[in-house]
Amino acid sequence: MGVMNEIEFLRSVAERAIRYRVSLTDTPVPPTADPSALRASLGGPTPEQPSDPAEVVRRLADAVEAGGLMAMDSGRFFGFVVGGSVPAALGADWLVSAWDQNTGLFAPTPGTAVIEEVAGRWILDLLGLPPHCSFAFVTGGQMANTTALAAARNHVLASVGWDVETDGLSGAPPVRLVAGDEVHVTIQRSARLLGLGTRGMLHVSVDRNGAMLPSALDEVLARSSREPTIVCCQAGNVNTGAMDPVGALADVAHQHGAWLHVDGAIGLWTAAARPSRLPGLERADSWSTDAHKWLNVPYDCGITICRHPQAHRAAMTVTASYLVQAAPATDRDPVDWNPEFSRRARAVPVYAAIASLGRSGIVDIVERCCAHARRFAEHLARQPNVVVLNEVVLNQVLVRFLVRGGTEADHDARTRAVIAGVQKDGTCWLGGSTWRGLAVMRISVSSHATTTEDVDRSLDAIHRASIGAVPIAN
Ligand SMILES: Cc1ncc(COP(=O)(O)O)c(C=O)c1O
């Protein structure tokens, strides 16, 4: 492809991407494509010969955009906990691909490495965390938890004289892992990846909304012998949005010599908006969060923050003779803090999001999403035979649709039917979950793009679905 052809080609792809974004305001939110049609249009034998790049991209985009995508950046997408993408972050993300920098080391790409340094410092400031903390930009909350727990594992074992990085876990003193009854599954997977396992994990009781109880943590830690201990709490329960009382938990954990990790994939950004939602957050030992959730940066980016840079670095650093490694006192090599070796410059869109929104813009997104969640809850709770099961403290709403005089199984079936009806209607998309054994509709408001009109159109869609709902058996 000649230079002129490449320019034309890239321009046409950019225009196509822009058309897709613009279409999000009005298109149905859920995917509509038949998977077999997608396989037929995208499949075929392994290509043996080159093809025209413009034709390749046109064909794949035609196939995928014919109903193969969920409009996750629509203001009416309320599934899982998925943010949209603010324009500055999306534009910066395009540049990341165009620049194509391997941002593992400082020396070969000082520009993106400095952006990462600055974005990390801004995040510490926005969240009110100690300025000396180390940080890493990873792929998401899963790897942010894993990186933080690797640092924790290093630290708690070093405190009893065991060098886990050199000697591994075979023969090591046991590490006690403690988490709330509502622990997110990614913490369990981190425990598996780090060789800590899940069988021995001790569970701590939570309150009605799913927040960990400090007194219960105290009891659990007092019950077993003092050994290297990591406690995982969370800021933002994946179902209810409940925030664990981090400061109080940090105090209890530290009285017992434990490390406190905060899984803040969902809720940590509220610390920028309203620190009173997370009093004492700064007293924890490590934190994880996502930029692709509430900061509204395109997928993917998670962030690990650690109060103990030495443990964090020891858990992650690598050296090799062919690398051009920085003197830590002057420059920062991302490879020292990340589990990845080669890596995308994923801090660049984070930098752009923070620079374009400013603190007040981030606060606005968080507060608007929480207000939209409350609007959903208030309107739905006024409907006959509809109950909101959680206390709406954040951006999450759990809704149950009842059958008059029915059993819990009847309510489960009707709730599932309403969810299916909303998904079929296509005005918005939301999913289901189970809360305390009961089927619920789960609404998560995480996008900067959501307006009050989006909420009201979605409430109408839920209402339509609830009238026509034919219960679905379990
Ligand atoms: C509390 C919590 N932790 C961790 C994660 C995992 O984040 P990610 O999907 O970015 O890996 C999630 C995802 O929703 C979450 O809710």
The ligand as a Tripos MOL2 file, in Angstrom:
@<TRIPOS>MOLECULE
LIG
   16    16     1     0     0
SMALL
NO_CHARGES

@<TRIPOS>ATOM
      1 C1        -15.4820   -5.4480   42.5310 C.3       1 LIG1
      2 C2        -14.8330   -5.8410   41.2380 C.ar      1 LIG1
      3 N1        -13.5500   -6.2120   41.2350 N.ar      1 LIG1
      4 C3        -12.9170   -6.5720   40.1050 C.ar      1 LIG1
      5 C4        -13.5760   -6.5640   38.8990 C.ar      1 LIG1
      6 C5        -12.8580   -6.9860   37.6600 C.3       1 LIG1
      7 O1        -12.5880   -5.9010   36.8390 O.3       1 LIG1
      8 P1        -12.1690   -6.1310   35.3160 P.3       1 LIG1
      9 O2        -13.3820   -6.6580   34.6430 O.co2     1 LIG1
     10 O3        -11.7710   -4.7820   34.8600 O.co2     1 LIG1
     11 O4        -11.0460   -7.1100   35.2940 O.co2     1 LIG1
     12 C6        -14.9200   -6.1870   38.8480 C.ar      1 LIG1
     13 C7        -15.6560   -6.1860   37.5840 C.2       1 LIG1
     14 O5        -16.8070   -5.8130   37.5060 O.2       1 LIG1
     15 C8        -15.5650   -5.8040   40.0430 C.ar      1 LIG1
     16 O6        -16.8430   -5.4480   40.0660 O.3       1 LIG1
@<TRIPOS>BOND
     1     1     2 1
     2     2     3 ar
     3     2    15 ar
     4     3     4 ar
     5     4     5 ar
     6     5     6 1
     7     5    12 ar
     8     6     7 1
     9     7     8 1
    10     8     9 2
    11     8    10 1
    12     8    11 1
    13    12    13 1
    14    12    15 ar
    15    13    14 2
    16    15    16 1
@<TRIPOS>SUBSTRUCTURE
     1 LIG1         1 GROUP 0 **** ****
